[in-house]
Amino acid sequence: MDEASVRAHRALGGGANRPLREATATVNDRPGRPSAEALLRDLGSSPRLTVYLASAPGAGKTRRLLDDAIRLKESGLRVVLGWIETKGRTDLGKLAERLPRVPPRSVTIGSSVFQDFDFAATVALRPQLVILDELAHTNLEGGAHEKRWQDALALREAGISVSGALNIQHIETVAATAEGLIGFPVREIVPISFLRAADQVIALDVSLEQLEARLAAGQVVHPDDLARARSTIFRPQTLSYLREMMLRTVDDLSTPELTPRRASKALALATGDGDTAIFLRKSAGFAHALDLALDVAIVGDRNLDAIEELSSELGADVVPLATFDLSKPHLADFKATLVTVPCGPLAQRIASRVIERDVLIADTTYLAPSEREQTFSRYAQTAADRLRIGYGRLTIYLGAAAGSGKTFAMLDRAHQLQDGGVDVVGAFIETHKRAETQAKLAGLSVLPRREVVCDGVAYSELDLDALLARKPAVALIDELAHTNAPCDAHAKRYDDVLQVLRSGISVMTTLNIQHLEGLGDAVYRMTGQRVRETVPDEILEIADDVILIDTTPETLRDRLRAGKIYRPEKIEDALSHFFRSENLAALRELALREVVRARGAAKRPPPFARLILGVKARERDMELIERCARIALRLEIDLTVIHASKSAEAAESRVVTALAETARRVRARWKLVISADPAKAMLEIAKIEGGTTLALEGARHKSRWPATGTPLSRRLLDAGATQLLILAPN
């Protein structure tokens, strides 16, 4: 890895660039009431500053600005072009002609006359929305402000909404790293405070393949500059790093306002017990697998500089720890869903109490997990097949929720491919009767659906046989998580997609973040709803590209109110439940992190090799098994489930049988032992299995009888366990 790549790898953490935040928050499991200002913005009655952030030139910023402006103008908004860069492209020029333009001001420099954005003329026009391209631009002499981003802030202050765009390399926290990657100075710098001041910062994600196609078609740079562009900013490795930095920057700026228990954060308590570096690396690996941002709180007097340096490398923030009683650790105030602590005195006290957050007690004497036996995966062959010549490419358009624009983006890309001579077929498109989406189907070849009746119920499904017979170069197959008709050969649509890929047909498809199986607990924690239709997490690993269709909560709620997502009778219920602003913000955060995790430059190893879960003879522990199976899936490790029965008769009960069936269904090993001491039994099985981490449900209530009520988690530590995952009861 060259020096620039090393700097980029460190910059992707970004921990040093973020402001300190408190590690605790007021306990309140009910979402707070939105402020009057937030309500006004949500209803569109307050001026907004929207910034589209892209990874590189050619990502489609100008096209997005113009498309959005035209749609808003057609809806009745007074929209003007303050400044737009069409770069001589006729398609962009035609779009720009459909919008009124603020006459530019002229500036004479020497014998030449240049044009620039006219701030005063725009304010005098009093439009509702101004489009401002190239926000990093330095204004020519005589402008109202030195920089165009300052014009944008001043326009909003004057009561005028602004939509603008810029590339990630211009942001001050990224510029130095970007210069090393690109190989030349970044002269126009925009402070990160500008993005923090914006009402909406939207990631414009695009695949590397699409950027290369646009570059080759002459849509990005002049043909004479093509070779230089490919050796600098358009190197695949450079584009990958810039893309990841763009997504991480938007993630950092998009922290949803959630109650402490629902926050997508992990908090590592650096007590100094054991090796702090090993502890933080394990904490980071576990948090990364669960799509949790990591905060590090220093307990006591520690080497602050060393911890801050390591935290920055791991992408974590060092946060101040508010009043915290070490003798009676109370975790409910922490704004985190997971708390990690090194094995030691504080861990023992936490394990002795009621568990209010998931807790990882980490063994700090080792780091690298031992060689582990890989669990069979039904997609192992598919992953290997991707390397075969003739195997189709899989592109997934990922969104935070319904209505984010996934199908529209997929169809837009289909038209671009078709215009380039590629044979594209709409195999199954779900427009949900949205006019804009239906209009995008015009000009595309679409296969008829297969109508089938199963058990007296009619279904409309993908016609797989017809698609395989047609054999296009690219097939559009919407709604990857869909469950097929009961009488179909494949239970799920993603199995149809895998067969299509194996036949040599490339597939573009769509997916919402809540449908990923391993994120079920996170989605439930955030929204309070269980998602029934899911796809295995491995599907993102199989994909050749995962493209984020980023949409803000405000935009989604606007689309919902306008009837563009659900039927009128479902709108109010959706607005007050799943489509609440805080839910959408949390799902957006999850989608951003999942794209980084799936396509990011660095993969973190799992913090342990095997998870061994102890369960009691309780029906609710079936859900505990499923929950641990999802955690094991995210970590890509094996799961063993242990039940210690006091007698052979108790071991044959209906509940124990159901637990065993649940374990086998989720592909976990099942171990049944006869023992009156569950702690001893779990440790003995762990030794035989080679497991390092024991998992269990934490105490729900404080025991009324201290002599007999020591929680199992504390008994395990006292018996010699050094690494525990204690799950907070649901």
N, C-alpha and C positions, 0 to 999 in steps of 0.2 A: 504494500500500500504506500503510495507516494505521500509526500509531506502535505500537499493540499487535501488529499483524501483523508489523512489522519485528522487534520483540522476540521474537515467537514463532519467526520464521524463524531468528534467531540462536540461540535456545534449542534448536532442533532439532539443532544441532551437539552441544551438551552437553559439548564437550571440557574446558571449565574445571571441570566438576563431578566429573571422574573422578580417582581417585588415580593418582600416577605409577607406572609399571611399568617394569621393566628391559627394554631393547631386545634383550637377548641371553638365551640359555638354554643349558643344557648340551646338547651334541649327543647325541641318542639317538633313533634311528629306530624303536625298539620302544616301544610304549606301556607306561607304568609300571604296577606292580601296585597295585590299589586298596588303600586303607587298611582296617583292620579296621572302623573307624567307617563308612566308605563302604559296605562289604559289608553291615553290619548294616542300614543305611538301605535299601539296595537290596532286602534280603530282608524289610523291614517290621518289623524287631525293635527299632527305635529310634524314639523319638517324633519326629514331623515337624511343622514349621510350614509350611503351604501358604497362599499369599496369591494370591487372584484379583484382578488389576488391570484396571480398565476405563477407558474414555475418558470416560464420562459417565453420569449417571443413566439408567436404562432399558436398560442394556446386557445385563442378565440375570444380574447377580451373585447375587442372592438365589435365583433359580430354579436356577442352577448349584450353589450350596451345598446346596440341599435335594435336588436330584436325586442328587448324589454321596453325600450322607449316607444317603439311602434305599437306594441300591445297596450301600453298605458295611454298613449295618445288616442287609440281607438276606443278605449274605455271612457274617454271624456276628459282626461287630464291634460292640462296645458303644458306641453313638453317642448323644450328647445334644445338644439345642439349648441353648447357653448364652445366646445372644441372636440373634433373627431379626427383621427388619423386613418384615412382609408388606404394609405400606402399604394395608391395607384390601382387598387383592385376594383374591377368593374362591379363585382357583386356587392362589395361594401358601398361603393359609390351610389348604386341604385337604391340601396336601403336608406342611405343618408338623404337622398333626394326626397324621400317621403316625409321628412321632418323639417320644420322651420329652423333656421339657423340664425344665431346672433352674429351680426356682421363683425368680422375681426377688426382689431385696430392695426394700423400700419406703423412700422418702426423703420426709419432709415438708418442704416449703418454703413458709413462710407458711401459708395455709389450704389449699394443694393438696398432694396426695400423688402422687409420681412413682415409677416403677419403673426399675430398672437391673440390669445383670448382677451376679450374686452370685458372686464369685471363690471365697470360702471354701467355699460350699456345693458348688461344682463340684469343688474339690479333695477334699472329703470323700466325694463320690460315686465318685471314682476311675474315670471312664469311660476308654475307649481313645481316643476322639475327641470333641472339642468343636467345635461350629459357632458361630463368632463373627462376626456381621454388623457392618457399620459400624465398622471398626477405627480410623478416625480420631476416633471419639467421645471427648469428655471426660467422664470418669466423674463422677457426682454425689457430693456430700460423703459421706464415710464409706467410700468404696471402698478396696480394698487398694492400688490404684495410681491415679495421676492420669489416665492414658489407657488406652483399651481395648487398644491395640497392646502396651502394657506388660503387661497381663493375659495376652495371648497368649504373650509371651516367658516369663513366669513359669510358665504352665501347662506349656509344653514342658520347662522346667527341672525341673518336678515330675514329669516322666515321662508327660505327657498330650499326645497329638497335637492340633493345632489346624488347622482350615480357616477362613479368614476372607476378607474382601473389602473393597476400598475403590476410590475413583476417583482417577485420576492427578493431578487438580488439588490433592489434599491432600499430595502429596509435596513436601518442602521445596525440591528443585531445580527444581520446575515451578511452584510456587504463585505466585510473583511474576509470571511470564509469564501464567499462567492468569487472574490477577486483571485484567490489562490486556485480555485477550480477552473475559472474561465481563462485566466492568464492575462487579463488586462484590467486596468482600474475601473471601478464603478464610480462615476463622477457625480451622478445625481443621487443624493441620499435623502431618505424620508425617515423621520424619527418614529420609533415604535409608539410613541405617545399619540401620534396621529391615528394609528389603527385602533388604539384603545379608546380614542375619542369618538370613533365612528359608531353609528347605531347598528350597522350590520357589516361584517366582513365575511365575504363568501368565497370559498375556494373554487377556482376554476380548474378542475382536474382534467387531464387529457393523457391518453396513452403515449408511450414513446413511439410506437408504430405510427400513430396518427401524426405526431409532430414530424417524423421523418418523411411521411408522405407529403405533408404540406411544404416542407423544406424542398423536397425534390421537385414539386410542382411549381416552384418559384413564388409561393405565396408568403414567404417570410423574409427572404433576403434577395438581393440582386444576384443573378446567375454568376456574375464575376466574383461574388463574395462567398459562394457556396463552399468551396474547399476550406476556406478559413473558418467558416461557421462550424463545419463538421469537426474541425480539430480543436475547437474551443468550447463554446457554450453548448453545442449540440453533440458533444461526445455522450454516448449512452450513460456512462458512469456519472458524468457531470449532471445530466438531466435527472437521473435517479436521485442524486443527493439534493438537488434543488427542489424536486417534487416533494421529497420527504420533509425538507425544511419548511416548505410552504404549508403542508398539511399540519405539521407540528405547531407552526406559528398560529394558524387559525384555531387549532385546538386550545392553545394557551389563552387565546383571546375570547374563547367561547365557554367560559365557566358558568354553568347553569346555577341559578339560585335554588338549591334544594335543602331539605331538612338534613341534619347531620347524618342520620342513618342511611339516607339515600344517596349520599355523595359518592361519586366514582373516584374515590381516593383511597390510598393506603397510607398509614402513618407508621413510620419506623421509629421506635423509641430507642435512641442510641444511649444505652446506660453505661457503656464501657466494659460490661461483662464479656469476657472472651475477646476474640479477634473482631474488631468493629468492621474491618474491610470485608471479611467473610460474611458477617451479619448483613451488611448493607447490600452486598451482591445477591445474597439469597432473597432478601426482601424485594430487590428490584426485579429479579427473575420471576418471582411469584406474582408481583403486581403487574408486570408486563403481560404475562399469560392471561390475566383476568381483565385486561384493558383498564387498569386502574392507574391513575397518576400517583407518583410516590412523593410524599413529604417526609422529611427527616427532622425529628425533634430531638435536641440534645438534652439529656437528663444529667444534671450535675455539671461539674467542671471537666471539660474534655478539650481535646485539641481541635478547636473550631476550624482552623485553616485546613487541616488535613481532611476533616469531615466534609467541609464545603467543596474541596477539590474533587473528592471521590463522588460526592453527590452530583456535582455538575457533570462528571463523566458518565454517570448512570442515568442522567436525565431527571434527577430529583431536585426538589427545592428544600433548602434548610429553612425551617419555620420556627418562630419563637414558641415556646411552650408556656402557656398561661398557668396559673396556679394549679399545681398537680400534687396531690397528697400521695407520696410514695408508700406510706404505710397502709393506706386504704385506696388503692387505685380504682377510680371510677371512670369507665370508658365511655359512658353514654354521651358525654359532652363533646367527644372528639368528632370533628367533621370528617369522618372516614367510615368506610364500611369494613375495612380490615385494619387491624393493629398488629404490628410485628414487634417482637421483643426477644432479646437474646436469652438463652437459658441461664437462669440465675435467680437471685432473691426476689426481684420484681416479678419475674415470670411465675414464681411459686405463689406469690400473693395474688396475682391475677387469676391463676388456676384455682385458687381456693374460694373465689367469689362467684356470684351470679355473672354469667357471660352476656354482655350487652352488645358486643361486636364480635365478628369473626376474629380469631387470634391465632397467629403463627408464632409459636415458641421455637426459636431457631437454635440448632446446635452450631456453635461457632468454632468447632475444632476441625472441620473439614469443609471443602467447597465443592470439588468436582464430584458428581454422583458416580457411583460404581457402575460397571457395565450392566445394562439392564436387558432383560428379555423383552423383545418387542411384541406387543399384543397384535394378533392378526387384524389387519385392516382390509375391508372389502375394496378399498380404493388403492391398495398398494400396486396392483397391476396397472391400474389406470395411470397412476403417477409415473410408472416406468414407461408406459406407452407414449407419454407426451414426447419422449425423446425420439420416437420412431418417425421416419420419413413417411408422409402420407397421413399422419394423424391430424385431425382438425384442431384449430385454435379455439380456446374458450375465453370470451370476454364477458365479464359480469359488470353491469351497471348497478352500483349499490347506492341505496338511499336511506334516509332516516325514517321515512314513513310514506304512506300512500299520498300521491299528489306531488311528490318531489320533482317529477319530470324525468324519471328513468326511461319510460317507454318513448317519450318525445325525443330524448337524447339518442336513444338507440336507433330510432327511425331516421333522425337527422344524419347520423353516421352512415346508415344504410344508403341514403340518397347520395352521399359523397362517394361511397364505394361504387355504386351503380354508375354514377357519372364518370368514374374512372375505368369503366369497362368490366367490373366484377359482377358475376352472376349472383344476385341476392334474392332470396325468397322469404316472404313473411310466412313462416310455418304456423305460428300461433301468436296472434297479437290481440291483447285485451285493451281496447280503447276506453272502456267504461263510459262510452257515449260522450266523451269529452270532445268538443268540436275541434279544438286545436290539434289533438292527437289524431282524430279521424282524418283531418285535412292532410296530415303528414303521410297517410297511407297512399295518397294519390300518386300514381306513377310507379308504384311498387307491385311486383307480382306477389299475390297472396293465395296460399292454398286453402281450399275449403276445409272446414272442420269435419271431424268424424263424429257423426251423431250416433249415440249408442244408448240402449235401454238396459239397465241392470236392476233386477228385482222390482220392475215396474216403475223405476225412476229414470228419467231422461238425462243424459249427460252430453255435453259438447266438448270434445277433446281434440288434442293434437293428432293428426293422421300420420303416424310414424311411418307406416308402410309407403304411403304416397310420397312422403318427404325423401325417404331412402331411394325410392325409384326415380324421383325427379333429380336428385343428387346435384344441388346447386353448390357453388363455392362457399356461400355463407347462408346460414339459416337464422332467422330471427325467431326466438322462442321465448315468449314473455312468461313471467311469474314462475321462477325456478322452483319455489317451495310448494307449488300446487300439488294436491293429492288427486291422483287419477281415479277414474270410475272403478268401483270394486271388482269388476270383471276384466279389467285391463291386465295385460301381461306384466306390466310394471306398476308397482304401487304408487310411485312418485314420479313427477315430471323430471327430476334431476337424473333418474335412471334412464329415461328416454334420451336426455341430452347426452349422457355418457355413450349410449349406443350410436347416436348420431356422430359424435366425435370420432369414435372408433372406425366409422365408415369413411372417414376422410373429409367430412363436411365440417367447416368451422361454424361455431355457434356464438351469437350474441344474445345475452339474456339479462333479466332484471331480478333484483332481490332487495327486500327491505332488511335492515340490520336486525330487527327483532326475530327474524326467522332462523338465525343461526342457532343451532342446537345448544352449543356450549355457552351461549349468552343468556339462556333462559332465566337463570337466577338474577342476573343483572337487570334484565328487562322487567322482571317481576318486582324487583326492589325499587326500580325507578317509577314504574307505571301502575303497579298493583294488579297487573293483568298477566295471565299465563297465555302464551302463544302456543296453539296446538299444532299448526303446520310448521315443521322445521326441516332444515337441511343440515347434513353433517358439516362440521367446521372444515373438514378436509377439502371441501369443494373449492374454498378460496386458495388452498395450496395447489390444487390441480389447475386452477385458472391461469391462463397466460397473462391476463391483465385484469385488475379490479379497478374500475373507474368510479370515483365518488361523484355523485350528483348532489352537490351541496345546496341546501335550501334552508333559509332561516325559519325559525318558528313563526315570526310575523308573516312571512310570505305564505307559509302553509295555512295559517289560520285565515288569511285573506282569501286564498283559493277555496278554502272550505266554505266560508261565508258566501262566496260567489257561486256556489253550487258546482264547482269544478272537480270535486272529489267524491262526495256522497249525494244521495238523493235528498231533497229538501227536508223530509221527515226525520232524517238521521243527523242533520247538521247540529242542532242545539245540543243533543246528547253527546256528540263527538267533541264539541267545543268544551264541554264541561267535564269530560272524562279523558279519553286517550289523547285528544288534541289540545290539552292544557299546555300553556306555553312552557312550563317547567318540564313537562314530560317530553315535549318535542326537543327542547334544548338538551336534555340528557341523552336522548336517542341520537341526536346529531353528534354530540361529543363521542358517543360510543362508535358511531360510524367512522368518524375521523380517525380514531385510534385503531380501529380494526383494519382500515386500509393501510395505515402505517405498519401495523403488525404483519399484515399479509404480504405487502410488497416492499417493506422497508429494507434498507441496506444491511442492517445488523439484526441477527437473530440471537436472543439470549437463551442460554441453556436452562433447562428446568432446574429448580433448586434442590430437588431430590428425585430419586429413581423410582420409588414405588410408594403408594399410599395404602395403608392398612387401616381400615375402618372398623371400629367396634360398634355393634348395635345391640340393643336390648329387644326383648320380645314384646314390641309395641308396634301397632299398625302404622303409626306415624313415622317409624324408622324406615319404611319402604321409600318414603319421600327423601329421607336422609341418604339412602343408598343412591337414589337417582341423582341427588345433588352432588354427591362425591364423584359419581361417574362423570358428570359434566366437568367437574374440576380436573379430574384425571385426563379427560379428553383434551382440555385446553392445554394441560402441561405435557401431553403426549407421553404419559407414563401408565404403568399397570396399576390396577386396583384389586385389593383383596378385602373381602368382607368377613369379619369374625363374629360369631355369636357364642358366648359362654353360657351354657345351660347348667342349672344346678343338679339336674337329674336327667336320665335317659328318657323318662316319661315326659318331662317338660320339653325336651328337644323335639318331640314328635307332635307338638301342638300345631294348630291351624296357622297361628301367626308366624311361627318359626318357618313353617313350610312356605308361606307366602314371602317371607324375607329371602329365603333361598331362591325362589323362583324369580324374584326381582333382581337379585344379584346376577343370576345367569342371563337374564334378559338384557342387562346392560353390559354384558361381557366381562363381568368381574369374577374372580375366583371366590368360591364360598368355602369357608372353614367353620365346622361346628365342633366344639369341644365341650366336655363335661368338666366343669370346674366351678367351685364356689368363690373363686377369686378372679374376677374379670381382668384386673390389672396384670396379675401374674400370667394369666392365659394369653393376653394380648402380647406381652413382651416375649413370651416363649415362641409364639407363632411368628412374630416379627423376626426373631433370631433365625428361625428355620427358613422363612421366606426371603431373608436378606433385605428386609424392609428397614428403612431408616426413619420413617415418619408415620406416627400413629394419629388417626383422626377419630373424633367423637363429637357428640353433641354436648355443649356446655350446660351448666346448671341453669335451670329456669327460675328456681326460687331458692331463697336462703333456707337451709334446713332449720327446723325448730329444735333439733336435738344435736348439738355440736359434737357430742361424743361419737355418734354413728352417722353423721351426715357429711363427712368429708367428700367433696366431689371426686369423681373418678379421674378427672384431669390431674388433680393434686396427688392422688394416690399413684398415678402412673409416674409422675415426676419423682415421688418419694421412692418408687420401686426401681428407678434407674433410667427411665425414659429421658431422652435429651432433646427430642424434637417432636412437637405436637401441633396438630391443626385442630383447634377447638372452634366448632361452628356454633354461632349464636342461634338459639331456637327461633323458628319462624313464628 
